[in-house]
Amino acid sequence: MKRKNQKKAKKISKKACEAVEKKLSSLPTSCTSCGAAFDKNDFSVIDNWKVSIHGDSFQLTCPKCE
């Protein structure tokens, strides 16, 4: 029983991770206010930008537009 529950929990968490990855891949590539480019691979930039979630859509805001 313990193995079955662990396997079920792992499957559920894998599906949740896939859903999050799918949503994150649909992030815009620029600021929604001014159009400044957003680089997902530059970790110093990622910490400064703000992400707003409205329903199923994301809005990125650069540090200049805050």
Rosetta constraint file for C-alpha pairs under 8 A:
AtomPair CA 1 CA 5 HARMONIC 6.27 0.50
AtomPair CA 2 CA 6 HARMONIC 6.26 0.50
AtomPair CA 3 CA 7 HARMONIC 6.13 0.50
AtomPair CA 4 CA 8 HARMONIC 6.21 0.50
AtomPair CA 5 CA 9 HARMONIC 6.15 0.50
AtomPair CA 6 CA 10 HARMONIC 6.13 0.50
AtomPair CA 7 CA 11 HARMONIC 6.23 0.50
AtomPair CA 8 CA 12 HARMONIC 6.28 0.50
AtomPair CA 9 CA 13 HARMONIC 6.18 0.50
AtomPair CA 10 CA 14 HARMONIC 6.10 0.50
AtomPair CA 11 CA 15 HARMONIC 6.35 0.50
AtomPair CA 12 CA 16 HARMONIC 6.31 0.50
AtomPair CA 13 CA 17 HARMONIC 6.16 0.50
AtomPair CA 14 CA 18 HARMONIC 6.23 0.50
AtomPair CA 15 CA 19 HARMONIC 6.27 0.50
AtomPair CA 16 CA 20 HARMONIC 6.33 0.50
AtomPair CA 17 CA 21 HARMONIC 6.13 0.50
AtomPair CA 18 CA 22 HARMONIC 6.13 0.50
AtomPair CA 19 CA 23 HARMONIC 6.33 0.50
AtomPair CA 20 CA 24 HARMONIC 6.13 0.50
AtomPair CA 21 CA 25 HARMONIC 6.09 0.50
AtomPair CA 22 CA 26 HARMONIC 6.71 0.50
AtomPair CA 23 CA 27 HARMONIC 7.08 0.50
AtomPair CA 27 CA 58 HARMONIC 6.23 0.50
AtomPair CA 27 CA 59 HARMONIC 7.87 0.50
AtomPair CA 27 CA 60 HARMONIC 7.94 0.50
AtomPair CA 28 CA 32 HARMONIC 7.96 0.50
AtomPair CA 28 CA 58 HARMONIC 7.19 0.50
AtomPair CA 28 CA 59 HARMONIC 7.21 0.50
AtomPair CA 28 CA 60 HARMONIC 6.83 0.50
AtomPair CA 29 CA 37 HARMONIC 6.17 0.50
AtomPair CA 29 CA 38 HARMONIC 5.15 0.50
AtomPair CA 29 CA 39 HARMONIC 7.13 0.50
AtomPair CA 29 CA 40 HARMONIC 7.99 0.50
AtomPair CA 30 CA 35 HARMONIC 5.15 0.50
AtomPair CA 30 CA 36 HARMONIC 5.24 0.50
AtomPair CA 30 CA 37 HARMONIC 4.37 0.50
AtomPair CA 30 CA 38 HARMONIC 4.89 0.50
AtomPair CA 30 CA 60 HARMONIC 6.94 0.50
AtomPair CA 31 CA 35 HARMONIC 4.58 0.50
AtomPair CA 31 CA 36 HARMONIC 5.11 0.50
AtomPair CA 31 CA 37 HARMONIC 6.56 0.50
AtomPair CA 31 CA 38 HARMONIC 6.92 0.50
AtomPair CA 31 CA 59 HARMONIC 7.56 0.50
AtomPair CA 31 CA 60 HARMONIC 5.07 0.50
AtomPair CA 31 CA 61 HARMONIC 5.09 0.50
AtomPair CA 31 CA 62 HARMONIC 5.72 0.50
AtomPair CA 32 CA 59 HARMONIC 6.04 0.50
AtomPair CA 32 CA 60 HARMONIC 5.68 0.50
AtomPair CA 32 CA 61 HARMONIC 6.23 0.50
AtomPair CA 33 CA 61 HARMONIC 6.78 0.50
AtomPair CA 33 CA 65 HARMONIC 6.92 0.50
AtomPair CA 34 CA 65 HARMONIC 7.35 0.50
AtomPair CA 36 CA 62 HARMONIC 7.17 0.50
AtomPair CA 38 CA 45 HARMONIC 7.71 0.50
AtomPair CA 39 CA 45 HARMONIC 7.12 0.50
AtomPair CA 39 CA 46 HARMONIC 7.64 0.50
AtomPair CA 40 CA 45 HARMONIC 7.96 0.50
AtomPair CA 40 CA 46 HARMONIC 6.68 0.50
AtomPair CA 42 CA 46 HARMONIC 6.50 0.50
AtomPair CA 43 CA 47 HARMONIC 6.69 0.50
AtomPair CA 44 CA 48 HARMONIC 7.22 0.50
AtomPair CA 45 CA 49 HARMONIC 6.69 0.50
AtomPair CA 48 CA 62 HARMONIC 7.25 0.50
AtomPair CA 48 CA 63 HARMONIC 6.10 0.50
AtomPair CA 49 CA 60 HARMONIC 6.89 0.50
AtomPair CA 49 CA 61 HARMONIC 5.80 0.50
AtomPair CA 49 CA 62 HARMONIC 4.91 0.50
AtomPair CA 49 CA 63 HARMONIC 5.80 0.50
AtomPair CA 50 CA 60 HARMONIC 5.81 0.50
AtomPair CA 50 CA 61 HARMONIC 5.16 0.50
AtomPair CA 50 CA 62 HARMONIC 6.65 0.50
AtomPair CA 50 CA 63 HARMONIC 7.74 0.50
AtomPair CA 51 CA 58 HARMONIC 6.63 0.50
AtomPair CA 51 CA 59 HARMONIC 5.69 0.50
AtomPair CA 51 CA 60 HARMONIC 4.81 0.50
AtomPair CA 51 CA 61 HARMONIC 6.48 0.50
AtomPair CA 52 CA 58 HARMONIC 5.70 0.50
AtomPair CA 52 CA 59 HARMONIC 5.02 0.50
AtomPair CA 52 CA 60 HARMONIC 6.51 0.50
AtomPair CA 52 CA 61 HARMONIC 8.00 0.50
AtomPair CA 53 CA 57 HARMONIC 5.94 0.50
AtomPair CA 53 CA 58 HARMONIC 4.72 0.50
AtomPair CA 53 CA 59 HARMONIC 6.38 0.50
AtomPair CA 54 CA 58 HARMONIC 6.33 0.50
AtomPair CA 54 CA 59 HARMONIC 7.73 0.50
AtomPair CA 61 CA 65 HARMONIC 6.26 0.50
AtomPair CA 61 CA 66 HARMONIC 6.60 0.50
AtomPair CA 62 CA 66 HARMONIC 6.62 0.50
